[in-house]
Amino acid sequence: MNKARIAVLATLTLSVLNLCFMILSVLTKTRVFPDYPPMVITLFTVFLITLVVLSIWQLFAGLDGQAMRGKILQLLAVEYFVVYVADLANIFPRSVAPMEQTLFIMEMLGAVLAVLLFISASVYIKSEPIKS
């Protein structure tokens, strides 16, 4: 197993764990979003859960040298990054309650992991022979 593959699997695993903990923990339950209809928040939550499920699928599907797999990993990395940066920049979702310091740190960690995932997926794409 080459280093790029290990880096991809490690950063993706940490990204999944980080996001799962945020979704399932009480850290996000203290935030209130009165400006959004419940359907918007529900759809956003479904998006986050789908992101986790796709990431887990990528972990279990393995990395077998397919260029498309690397592109999917890059797309997941961009989605993770956009979600975290949008919340950190108070773009979406905007909460009445301020973000707790622990959640802020976890989102910063998530953004860093997203960048590392994108980089490692890019290196992986270049390092693995493409199988048909």
Rosetta blueprint (number, residue, H / E / L):
1 M L
2 N L
3 K H
4 A H
5 R H
6 I H
7 A H
8 V H
9 L H
10 A H
11 T H
12 L H
13 T H
14 L H
15 S H
16 V H
17 L H
18 N H
19 L H
20 C H
21 F H
22 M H
23 I H
24 L H
25 S L
26 V L
27 L L
28 T L
29 K L
30 T L
31 R L
32 V L
33 F L
34 P L
35 D L
36 Y L
37 P L
38 P H
39 M H
40 V H
41 I H
42 T H
43 L H
44 F H
45 T H
46 V H
47 F H
48 L H
49 I H
50 T H
51 L H
52 V H
53 V H
54 L H
55 S H
56 I H
57 W H
58 Q H
59 L H
60 F H
61 A H
62 G L
63 L L
64 D L
65 G L
66 Q L
67 A H
68 M H
69 R H
70 G H
71 K H
72 I H
73 L H
74 Q H
75 L H
76 L H
77 A H
78 V H
79 E H
80 Y H
81 F H
82 V H
83 V H
84 Y H
85 V H
86 A H
87 D H
88 L H
89 A L
90 N L
91 I L
92 F L
93 P L
94 R L
95 S L
96 V L
97 A L
98 P L
99 M L
100 E L
101 Q H
102 T H
103 L H
104 F H
105 I H
106 M H
107 E H
108 M H
109 L H
110 G H
111 A H
112 V H
113 L H
114 A H
115 V H
116 L H
117 L H
118 F H
119 I H
120 S H
121 A H
122 S H
123 V H
124 Y H
125 I H
126 K H
127 S H
128 E L
129 P L
130 I L
131 K L
132 S L
